[in-house]
Amino acid sequence: MELLARLEHIELKIAQIKERNKKLISENEQLKNENSELKNKLEDTAQKLKNLEETNKMIKLAYSIDNPEDRTKFIQKIDRMIQEIDQCIKLINL
């Protein structure tokens, strides 16, 4: 009889472990989904930040054109960029 009681006890423990395993698998899936959602939100937020930084850069550039000193710097910067583009085109054509 003692052997039968031990066997029943083992079967009970196995059933408890199976139930715990199911709960952990379910919790793991939920956490994976939450993690995926958070990653997507992070990517969206990073893209929004990048867009805002670009917009900010454009606004600063637009305001700098109004100032004569900044306008000269702006024109020089554009000239340098054009030269760099020309050099890149030359390298591509080689």
Number of C-alpha atoms within 10 A of each C-alpha: 6 7 8 9 10 11 12 12 12 12 12 12 12 12 12 12 12 12 12 12 12 12 12 12 12 12 12 12 12 12 12 12 12 12 12 12 12 12 12 12 12 12 12 12 12 12 12 12 12 12 12 12 12 12 12 12 12 12 11 11 14 12 12 16 15 10 11 10 10 14 16 13 14 15 12 12 12 12 12 12 12 12 12 12 12 12 12 11 11 10 9 8 7 5
